[in-house]
Amino acid sequence: MSRPLTVGALVARLKRGFPLEQVGVGGLDRPVTSADVSSPGLVLAGYVDRFPAQRLQAFGETEIAYLCSLSPAERDRILRRFFAFDLPCVFVTKGQDLPTGFAEIAAERVVPIFRTPLKTGEFYRRIKPILDDLFAPTTTLHGSLADVFGVGLFFTGKSGIGKSECVLDLVERGHRLVADDLVIMTRRGNDVLIGRGHELQRHFMEIRGVGLIDIPAIFGIRAVRQQKRMEVVVHLEEWDQDAVVDRTGLDTETTTILGVELPKIKVFLNPGKNITVIAEVIAMNHLLRYSGVNPAEAFNERLIGKMREAADVRQYLVEDDE
């Protein structure tokens, strides 16, 4: 089970995208459990029944102006009610000065406050993709991911069947390695899977009998990619003459990873079969289908058309009594 995201880890990531200044100290170990950011809104006016306290809270110019318009006693009451919730942290936009008592009450509850010079709309626009990335569904898969003609091919199969050797041959032919053996897969949106390698293992390959090899050191930096969308699963299997094999491409098989359905192609290995060329053809065939051209369906329709023409001729001869 992965470690929960903390405010400190989140802020360290956010500082790469925009400036942040912490007001006060402490609270960096508080957990962040939601990828959403919201403004307190009606909570400041007293309605707390539907307050999403688990979200990150953002105070814009409207919220700060409202608090400053209150009497000290009323502001203290509202802020104490607000900070009584188990909040992860609070962001204040446009570099605004905090109302009297704001920082002190937050410090009592050990809720960290961060100030940014960004306007509220720009703050939301920048933080949302970062949160989506940090909270995106992720899994680790055993296999090799390569970029072949711009198509992300994910090679699977039992240990020792030749996944790494196949990708190595593809790299030698000018294609690019993304990750070998261990692929970290993340879902972006509803139907996009992005694969990358582990930080320590990235762009190294283990070739049995040779050992670990450094792909960019041998083939150059153009032989690797940091990440790539996975589009087709290529499953390598040992040849079995009794196996049911799709010979037309009409009966497409799929597999599901992180809720995303992907085409799955089984390639049976036997002596003399050039898996590298087959992998290139799989990638180019996927590009054809993506552009709206399906060779299997086109051939099937042509064949059915010819059969209908032959049937019409036979029917004509049967009905011709002259």
PEURRA-V419211 format. One record per pair of residues at least 24 apart in sequence whose ideal C-beta (glycine too) atoms are under 10 Angstrom apart, sorted by the first residue. I is the first residue (numbers start at 1). J is the second residue. D is the distance in Angstrom with one decimal. If there is no record, write none. Layout:
BEGIN
((I/J/D) (I/J/D))
END
This chain:
BEGIN
((2/138/7.8) (3/31/9.8) (4/30/10.0) (4/31/4.7) (4/32/7.6) (4/33/7.1) (5/31/6.9) (5/32/4.6) (5/33/7.8) (5/34/9.8) (5/35/9.4) (5/88/9.3) (5/131/9.3) (5/134/6.0) (5/135/7.7) (6/30/6.6) (6/31/6.1) (6/32/6.6) (6/88/8.9) (6/89/9.9) (7/31/7.9) (7/32/6.0) (7/56/8.9) (7/88/5.8) (7/89/4.8) (7/111/9.2) (7/112/5.7) (7/114/8.8) (8/32/9.7) (8/89/9.8) (8/112/8.7) (9/134/8.5) (10/56/8.2) (10/88/8.3) (10/89/8.0) (10/114/9.8) (10/127/9.4) (10/130/8.3) (10/131/8.1) (10/134/7.1) (11/89/7.9) (11/91/9.8) (11/112/8.1) (11/114/6.5) (13/127/10.0) (13/130/6.1) (13/131/9.3) (13/133/8.7) (13/134/6.8) (14/91/9.2) (14/114/8.3) (14/116/8.8) (14/123/9.9) (14/126/8.3) (14/127/6.7) (14/130/6.3) (14/131/9.2) (14/134/9.8) (15/114/9.7) (16/130/8.6) (17/118/9.9) (17/126/5.5) (17/127/7.8) (17/129/8.8) (17/130/6.2) (18/116/6.1) (18/117/8.4) (18/118/5.7) (18/122/8.1) (18/123/7.5) (18/126/5.4) (18/127/8.1) (18/130/9.5) (19/95/9.2) (19/114/9.9) (19/115/9.1) (19/116/6.1) (19/117/6.2) (19/118/7.8) (20/91/8.0) (20/114/4.8) (20/115/7.3) (20/116/5.4) (20/117/9.5) (20/118/9.3) (21/92/9.4) (21/95/8.3) (21/113/9.4) (21/114/6.7) (21/115/4.8) (21/116/7.3) (21/117/8.7) (22/89/9.3) (22/112/6.2) (22/113/7.0) (22/114/5.4) (22/115/7.9) (23/90/9.0) (23/92/7.6) (23/98/6.7) (23/102/8.6) (23/103/5.5) (23/106/8.0) (23/107/9.2) (23/112/8.1) (23/113/4.2) (23/114/7.1) (23/115/5.7) (24/98/9.8) (24/103/5.5) (24/104/8.8) (24/106/6.8) (24/107/5.2) (24/110/9.3) (24/111/9.1) (24/112/7.0) (24/113/6.1) (24/114/9.8) (25/107/8.2) (25/110/9.5) (25/112/8.2) (26/106/9.8) (26/107/7.3) (26/110/5.2) (26/111/8.9) (26/112/6.7) (27/87/9.4) (27/88/8.7) (27/89/6.6) (27/90/9.7) (27/106/8.3) (27/107/8.6) (27/109/8.5) (27/110/4.8) (27/111/5.7) (27/112/3.6) (27/113/8.5) (28/89/8.7) (28/110/9.7) (28/112/6.2) (29/110/9.2) (29/112/9.7) (30/86/8.5) (30/87/8.1) (30/88/5.3) (30/89/6.6) (30/110/7.5) (30/111/7.4) (30/112/7.1) (31/86/9.5) (31/88/6.8) (32/56/6.9) (32/88/4.8) (32/89/7.7) (32/131/8.5) (32/134/8.3) (32/135/8.8) (33/88/7.4) (33/135/9.1) (34/88/7.8) (34/131/8.3) (34/135/7.9) (35/127/9.8) (35/128/8.2) (35/130/9.3) (35/131/4.3) (35/132/5.9) (35/133/9.1) (35/134/7.1) (35/135/3.8) (35/136/8.6) (36/128/8.6) (36/131/7.4) (36/132/9.9) (36/135/9.3) (37/91/7.6) (37/123/8.2) (37/124/6.4) (37/127/5.9) (37/128/7.1) (37/131/7.1) (38/124/9.6) (39/63/6.1) (39/91/9.9) (39/93/9.8) (39/120/8.1) (39/124/9.4) (40/66/9.7) (40/67/9.8) (40/78/9.4) (40/82/6.2) (40/85/9.6) (40/87/9.5) (40/90/8.8) (43/78/8.4) (43/81/7.7) (43/82/5.9) (43/85/8.3) (44/70/9.1) (44/75/9.6) (44/78/5.7) (44/79/8.7) (44/81/8.9) (44/82/6.8) (45/78/8.4) (46/77/9.7) (46/78/7.8) (46/81/7.9) (48/81/7.1) (48/82/8.6) (48/84/9.2) (48/85/7.9) (51/82/8.8) (51/85/6.8) (51/87/9.9) (52/85/9.6) (53/82/9.2) (53/84/9.3) (53/85/3.8) (53/86/6.1) (53/87/5.8) (53/88/8.8) (54/85/8.9) (54/86/7.7) (54/87/8.3) (54/88/7.2) (55/87/8.5) (55/88/7.6) (55/131/10.0) (56/87/8.4) (56/88/5.8) (56/89/6.2) (56/90/7.9) (56/91/6.6) (56/114/9.6) (56/127/7.8) (56/131/7.8) (57/82/8.4) (57/83/9.9) (57/85/9.1) (57/87/5.9) (57/88/8.0) (57/89/7.4) (57/90/4.7) (57/91/7.0) (57/92/9.6) (57/111/8.9) (57/113/9.6) (58/90/7.6) (58/91/4.7) (58/92/7.8) (58/93/6.4) (58/114/9.9) (58/116/9.4) (58/120/6.7) (58/123/6.5) (58/124/7.2) (58/127/8.4) (59/90/6.4) (59/91/7.0) (59/92/4.8) (59/93/7.0) (59/94/9.6) (59/96/7.7) (59/98/8.6) (59/99/9.6) (59/102/8.6) (59/113/8.9) (59/115/9.5) (59/120/8.7) (60/91/9.4) (60/92/8.3) (60/93/5.2) (60/94/7.1) (60/96/8.4) (60/119/8.3) (60/120/3.7) (60/121/8.7) (60/123/8.2) (60/124/9.3) (61/92/9.8) (61/93/7.4) (61/94/5.8) (61/96/6.7) (61/119/8.6) (61/120/6.9) (62/120/8.4) (63/92/8.7) (63/93/9.4) (63/96/9.4) (63/99/9.7) (63/120/9.3) (64/92/7.0) (64/93/8.8) (64/94/8.4) (64/96/4.9) (64/97/8.1) (64/98/7.6) (64/99/6.6) (64/102/8.6) (65/96/8.8) (65/99/9.4) (66/99/9.3) (67/98/8.8) (67/99/4.4) (67/100/9.2) (67/101/9.1) (67/102/7.1) (68/96/9.4) (68/97/8.9) (68/98/9.5) (68/99/5.1) (68/100/8.6) (68/102/9.8) (69/99/9.5) (70/99/8.2) (72/99/9.3) (72/100/6.6) (72/101/7.2) (75/99/6.1) (75/100/7.3) (75/101/6.3) (75/102/8.3) (75/105/9.6) (76/100/8.7) (76/101/5.4) (76/102/9.8) (76/104/9.5) (76/105/7.4) (78/105/9.9) (79/103/10.0) (79/104/9.1) (79/105/4.8) (79/106/8.1) (80/105/5.8) (80/108/8.7) (80/109/9.0) (82/106/9.2) (82/109/9.6) (82/111/9.5) (83/107/9.5) (83/108/7.4) (83/109/4.6) (83/110/9.8) (83/111/5.9) (84/109/7.5) (85/109/8.8) (85/111/9.1) (86/111/8.8) (87/111/5.1) (87/112/9.3) (88/112/8.4) (89/113/7.1) (89/114/6.5) (90/114/7.3) (90/115/9.5) (91/115/7.6) (91/116/6.4) (91/118/9.3) (91/120/9.3) (91/123/6.8) (91/124/9.9) (91/127/8.0) (92/116/7.4) (92/120/9.7) (92/123/9.6) (93/117/8.1) (93/118/5.9) (93/119/6.3) (93/120/4.4) (93/121/8.8) (93/122/8.2) (93/123/4.9) (93/124/8.9) (94/118/7.3) (94/119/5.8) (94/120/6.8) (94/122/9.6) (94/123/8.7) (95/119/9.9) (129/188/9.7) (132/188/7.7) (132/189/8.5) (133/186/7.7) (133/188/7.8) (133/194/9.5) (136/185/10.0) (136/186/4.8) (136/187/5.7) (136/188/6.1) (136/189/9.0) (136/192/9.9) (136/194/8.5) (136/258/9.0) (137/185/8.9) (137/186/7.1) (137/187/4.6) (137/188/9.4) (137/193/9.6) (137/257/9.9) (137/258/5.0) (137/259/7.4) (137/260/9.5) (138/184/6.5) (138/185/6.8) (138/186/4.8) (138/187/7.6) (138/194/9.6) (138/258/7.9) (139/183/9.3) (139/184/7.9) (139/185/5.3) (139/186/8.3) (139/187/8.7) (139/193/9.5) (139/257/7.2) (139/258/5.9) (140/182/6.1) (140/183/7.0) (140/184/5.6) (140/185/7.2) (140/198/8.3) (141/179/9.4) (141/181/9.9) (141/182/7.8) (141/183/4.9) (141/184/8.1) (141/185/5.6) (141/193/9.8) (141/195/7.9) (141/230/9.0) (141/233/9.6) (141/257/7.3) (141/258/9.8) (142/181/6.9) (142/182/6.8) (142/183/7.8) (143/167/9.5) (143/179/8.6) (143/180/8.6) (143/181/7.7) (143/182/8.6) (143/183/5.8) (143/185/9.7) (143/195/9.1) (143/230/9.6) (143/233/8.3) (143/234/9.0) (143/235/9.1) (143/236/9.5) (144/168/9.1) (144/170/9.4) (144/177/7.8) (144/178/8.3) (144/179/7.1) (144/180/4.8) (144/181/6.8) (144/182/9.6) (144/183/7.4) (144/195/9.9) (144/197/9.9) (144/205/8.1) (144/234/9.4) (144/236/9.9) (145/176/9.9) (145/177/7.9) (145/178/4.1) (145/179/4.9) (145/180/7.9) (145/183/5.0) (145/184/9.8) (145/185/8.7) (145/195/4.5) (145/196/8.3) (145/197/8.0) (145/225/8.9) (145/227/9.0) (145/228/6.3) (145/229/9.8) (145/230/6.4) (146/170/5.3) (146/171/7.4) (146/175/5.8) (146/176/6.6) (146/177/5.8) (146/178/6.2) (146/179/8.8) (146/180/8.8) (146/195/9.9) (146/224/9.9) (146/225/8.7) (146/228/8.0) (146/234/9.4) (146/279/7.8) (146/283/9.1) (147/171/9.8) (147/175/6.2) (147/176/4.2) (147/177/7.9) (147/178/6.1) (147/223/9.9) (147/224/9.0) (147/225/5.3) (147/227/9.8) (147/228/5.0) (147/229/9.2) (147/283/9.0) (148/173/9.0) (148/174/9.6) (148/175/4.8) (148/176/8.2) (148/228/9.9) (148/231/9.9) (148/232/9.1) (148/234/9.6) (148/276/9.4) (148/279/6.0) (148/280/6.1) (148/281/9.8) (148/282/7.8) (148/283/4.0) (148/284/8.6) (148/286/9.2) (148/287/10.0) (149/174/9.7) (149/175/7.4) (149/279/9.8) (149/280/6.9) (149/282/9.7) (149/283/4.5) (149/284/6.0) (149/286/8.8) (149/287/6.6) (150/175/9.6) (150/176/9.6) (150/228/9.0) (150/229/9.5) (150/231/9.3) (150/283/7.8) (150/286/9.7) (150/287/7.4) (151/175/9.7) (151/228/9.0) (151/229/8.8) (151/230/9.5) (151/231/5.3) (151/232/6.4) (151/279/9.7) (151/280/9.6) (151/282/8.0) (151/283/4.0) (151/284/8.1) (151/285/9.4) (151/286/5.2) (151/287/6.3) (151/290/8.5) (152/178/7.2) (152/193/8.2) (152/194/8.8) (152/195/6.7) (152/225/9.1) (152/227/9.3) (152/228/4.4) (152/229/5.0) (152/230/4.5) (152/231/4.8) (152/232/7.3) (152/233/9.9) (152/262/9.7) (152/283/9.0) (152/286/9.6) (153/178/9.5) (153/228/9.2) (153/230/8.1) (153/231/7.5) (153/232/5.4) (153/233/8.1) (153/234/5.4) (153/265/9.2) (153/279/6.1) (153/280/9.4) (153/282/6.6) (153/283/6.1) (153/286/8.5) (154/178/9.0) (154/179/9.4) (154/183/7.0) (154/185/8.5) (154/193/8.7) (154/195/6.8) (154/228/9.4) (154/230/4.9) (154/231/8.3) (154/232/7.1) (154/233/5.1) (154/234/6.8) (154/235/9.2) (154/255/9.7) (154/257/8.6) (154/262/8.1) (154/264/9.5) (155/180/9.3) (155/183/9.8) (155/232/9.8) (155/233/8.2) (155/234/5.1) (155/235/7.9) (155/236/6.4) (155/267/9.1) (155/275/9.1) (155/279/7.8) (156/183/9.7) (156/233/6.2) (156/234/7.2) (156/235/4.9) (156/236/7.1) (156/237/9.6) (156/255/8.9) (156/264/8.7) (156/266/9.9) (157/234/8.6) (157/235/6.0) (157/236/3.6) (157/237/6.5) (157/238/8.8) (157/266/9.5) (157/267/8.8) (157/269/8.6) (158/235/9.9) (158/236/8.3) (158/237/8.2) (158/238/8.3) (159/208/9.8) (160/208/6.9) (161/235/9.6) (161/236/5.0) (161/237/7.5) (161/238/7.0) (161/269/6.9) (162/208/9.3) (162/236/6.4) (162/238/10.0) (162/269/6.9) (162/275/7.2) (163/205/10.0) (163/234/8.9) (163/235/9.8) (163/236/6.3) (163/275/9.7) (164/205/5.3) (164/206/6.3) (164/207/6.0) (164/208/8.0) (164/213/9.5) (165/205/9.2) (165/207/6.6) (165/208/8.2) (165/210/9.9) (165/275/8.5) (165/276/9.3) (166/234/8.4) (166/236/7.2) (166/267/9.2) (166/269/9.6) (166/275/4.9) (166/276/6.3) (166/278/9.2) (166/279/6.4) (167/205/7.3) (167/215/9.3) (167/276/9.1) (167/279/8.5) (168/205/6.2) (168/207/6.5) (168/210/9.6) (168/213/8.0) (168/215/8.1) (168/218/9.8) (168/219/9.3) (168/276/9.3) (169/274/9.0) (169/275/7.6) (169/276/4.3) (169/277/9.5) (169/279/8.6) (170/223/9.8) (170/275/9.2) (170/276/5.7) (170/277/10.0) (170/279/6.1) (170/280/7.6) (170/283/9.4) (171/205/8.6) (171/215/6.2) (171/216/10.0) (171/218/8.8) (171/219/5.7) (171/220/9.9) (171/223/5.1) (171/224/8.2) (171/276/10.0) (172/218/9.5) (172/219/7.2) (172/223/8.7) (172/276/8.5) (173/276/6.4) (173/277/9.0) (173/279/9.5) (173/280/7.6) (174/219/9.2) (174/222/8.6) (174/223/8.2) (175/223/8.1) (175/225/9.8) (175/276/9.0) (175/279/8.5) (175/280/7.9) (175/283/8.5) (176/203/9.9) (176/215/9.0) (176/219/9.2) (176/221/10.0) (176/222/7.2) (176/223/5.8) (176/224/5.8) (176/225/4.9) (176/228/7.9) (177/202/9.4) (177/203/6.3) (177/204/9.5) (177/205/7.1) (177/215/5.2) (177/216/8.7) (177/219/8.5) (177/223/6.3) (177/224/5.2) (177/225/7.3) (177/228/9.6) (178/202/8.9) (178/203/8.6) (178/224/7.4) (178/225/4.9) (178/226/7.7) (178/227/6.6) (178/228/4.5) (178/229/9.8) (178/230/8.8) (179/203/7.9) (179/204/9.7) (179/205/9.6) (179/224/9.4) (179/225/9.0) (179/226/9.5) (179/227/8.5) (179/228/8.6) (180/204/7.2) (180/205/4.5) (180/206/7.2) (180/207/9.5) (180/213/9.8) (180/215/8.3) (181/205/7.7) (181/206/6.4) (183/228/9.8) (183/230/8.1) (184/227/9.1) (185/230/6.7) (185/257/6.3) (185/258/6.5) (185/260/9.3) (186/227/8.7) (186/258/8.0) (187/257/8.2) (187/258/4.3) (187/259/6.8) (187/260/6.2) (188/229/8.5) (188/260/9.8) (189/260/9.5) (190/259/8.1) (190/260/7.8) (191/258/10.0) (191/259/8.6) (191/260/5.3) (191/261/8.0) (191/262/9.4) (192/229/6.0) (192/230/8.9) (192/231/9.6) (192/260/7.4) (193/228/9.7) (193/229/6.6) (193/230/4.5) (193/231/8.3) (193/257/6.1) (193/258/6.4) (193/259/9.6) (193/260/5.3) (193/262/7.3) (194/227/5.4) (194/228/7.2) (194/229/5.8) (194/230/7.4) (195/225/9.6) (195/227/6.5) (195/228/5.9) (195/229/7.7) (195/230/4.9) (195/257/9.7) (196/225/8.7) (196/226/6.4) (196/227/4.1) (196/228/7.9) (197/224/9.0) (197/225/9.6) (197/226/8.3) (197/227/8.5) (202/226/7.8) (202/227/9.9) (230/257/7.6) (230/260/8.6) (230/262/6.9) (231/262/6.9) (231/263/7.9) (231/283/8.6) (231/286/6.3) (231/287/9.6) (231/290/8.4) (232/262/6.6) (232/263/5.4) (232/264/7.8) (232/265/6.5) (232/279/9.5) (232/282/6.2) (232/283/7.3) (232/285/9.1) (232/286/5.4) (232/289/9.9) (233/257/7.9) (233/262/5.4) (233/263/7.1) (233/264/4.4) (233/265/7.2) (233/266/9.5) (234/263/9.6) (234/264/8.0) (234/265/5.4) (234/266/8.3) (234/267/6.1) (234/275/8.9) (234/278/8.6) (234/279/6.4) (234/282/6.1) (234/283/9.4) (235/264/6.1) (235/265/7.0) (235/266/5.0) (235/267/7.0) (235/268/9.7) (236/265/10.0) (236/266/8.1) (236/267/5.6) (236/268/8.2) (236/269/6.1) (236/275/7.3) (236/279/9.9) (237/266/5.8) (237/267/7.2) (237/268/5.3) (237/269/6.9) (238/268/7.1) (238/269/5.8) (238/270/8.3) (239/268/4.7) (239/269/5.9) (239/270/3.9) (239/271/8.6) (239/273/8.4) (240/268/6.8) (240/270/9.6) (241/268/9.3) (241/270/9.4) (243/268/6.6) (246/296/9.2) (247/296/9.9) (248/295/9.6) (248/296/5.3) (248/297/9.5) (248/299/7.6) (248/300/7.1) (248/303/9.9) (249/285/7.9) (249/289/9.4) (249/294/8.0) (249/295/7.1) (249/296/3.5) (249/297/8.4) (249/299/8.8) (249/300/9.3) (250/294/9.1) (250/296/5.0) (250/297/7.0) (250/299/9.1) (250/300/6.1) (251/296/9.2) (252/289/9.4) (252/294/9.7) (252/296/8.5) (263/289/8.5))
END
